[in-house]
Amino acid sequence: MGVNARVLVIGLDPYRVPGPWDPEPVATGIQVGMADFAAHGVGAQTCLVGLDGSDDIEAVVSAALAAQPWECVVIGGGIRRNEDQLELFERIVNLTRQLAPDAAIAFNSRPDDTYHAAARWLSGDRDA
C-alpha cells in the first residue's frame, strides 16, 4: 500500500463520529474491505476523517488526493448517505474532480465491499 496504491478510500473514522453508537462493526468492516484489496493484489490507502472537530477535513482530503495519482477514489457511505453531510459529500466530490481528475469515482454499499466498488473501475479488475 502507499507508493504503489491505486485506490484511495475516503470515509469517516468510526471512532471520531459523535453520538451514542458502537463504532466497532464499521471499523471491522473497513478492515475487511481493505484486506480485500491486499488479497487481490491491489494497493489501497484510506483517508479517514473525523466529524468530532479534530480534522480540517478539506485539508486532510486534499493532501491525500494530491499525494499521488489515483486510478480510483472510493467515497464511503458514511459521507454519502447522511443528509447532514451533504455539503461535505459535495466538497469531497469536487476536491476529487480537481485534485485527482483522472481517477474514477466509486461508491461502496458497505465498508466490507469497498474493493468490489473500486474494482468496477480498475483496469484489469473489471470482473470483480
Secondary structure by P-SEA (a helix, b strand, c coil): ccccccbbbbbcccccccccccaaaaaaaaaaaaaaaaaacbbbbbbbbbcccccaaaaaaaaaaacccccbbbbcccccccccaaaaaaaaaaaaaaccccbbbbbbccccaaaaaaaacccccccc
